[in-house]
């Protein structure tokens, strides 16, 4: 593995993120790019808030009762969409 790879790996471990420019312009091998990209996506998934089934059910109840377009409705809609994406 190259010195640049080691530096980017350390940065990813420290900050939890790398930009696409850092990956493409660093002169990395395909294997190094794939490894760093996979680690970056793994860290992003870890940062995402997990929506529980209970939160999902409660949000669906709000969608059934709240006025469409209201702030309460929009917040519940975001919860439902986030849960469905993670499932």
C-alpha positions, 0 to 999 in steps of 0.5 A: 500500500502507498504512503498516500493511501496510509495518509487517507486511511488515517484521515478517514479514521480520524474524521470519518469522511473523505471527499470524492476529489481526495479519492480520485486525485490521489493517484491510488490504485483501484484496490486502494480506491475501492477499500477507502470508498467502502470504508467511507460508506461504512462510516456514513452508515454508522452515523445515520440515525436508526429509526425504530419500528415504534417510531415508524408506527407512530409516524404512520399514525400521524400521517393518518391524522395530521393535515397534509402539508402541516409541519407535523405531517412533514416531520412524520413523512421524513421518519417514514421515508427514513425507516423505509430506506433503512429496511 
